[in-house]
Amino acid sequence: MDHLSTKTSGFPVGFSFNDVTFQLQEQHDFTWLRSLGKVFCVFDQQDSGNICFGIEKDGKKKFVKYAGARPLDFSGNPQDAVSRLTAAIPLYSTLNHPHLIQLVDHFRTDNGYAAIFEWAEGECLHSHWSFADAPKYTHPDSPFYKYKHMPINKRLKSLDTIFSFHTYVESKGYVAVDFYDGSILYDFSNHVTKICDIDFYRKAPAVNDIGGNFWGAKRSKAPEEFELGAPIDSKTNVFTMGALAFGLLGGEMDHSFSKWEAGKLLYEVALRAVSEDRELRYQNVNTFKSFWDEAKGF
């Protein structure tokens, strides 16, 4: 099938584009996708309000992020998702970096907004649509499981990509918000790490204007990301980097040394980074990375 077809009898509404099928809460017009190329995959189980497509045209792949529809797992207002995606567009230019996916176009449709990115090979480390809950950690085909079973040196190189990018983000006067393992793509064939989602990053200084439901995964959030009015700054991002290190090298929210795989010196750096007391953390991501790199050298 080379065109969009829909089934409108009841909830949910089924869609088929080429050989790809997906479901939404209600009817939506996707005819604008036709001019972009052939749809070869879809990511439709997002609670952000976005639905994403892999498309191919003239042998080149692109990644399309779209807001305006009503995915099954989305309980909000589609126009709020449109506003968030529209506001995120400048971030991909301001924070353009070799470790970040590349934005190539963006435009408004009749009912939403689309952002077009270069396709980045790799698998998302939090592929909840395929490996939710326990299978994420135990299934041999889970990207997170595969990543955790790579040699330490490959994981350390991957983390260096992540830390380097966030040092750059910090140098541009921004803070990371909603960064977690679901923001990371890893190419297991070429061992390349890419950051794939910075939609909620903010200009510093920033504050928690939501409270306990501030954007982010619980396993990666600093204490201030649960507190209304608290500062969200470089020390917050230090915590995030430390939490990610524990996720990829240790026991995730279990910070015990017995679960850590990368030696005592790196453990001590990561442990200081995730201090509940902000004053005990490193001052910023650049300082954290300096201590990390020094410990890694021993």
Disulfide bonds with the S-S distance in Angstrom:
none
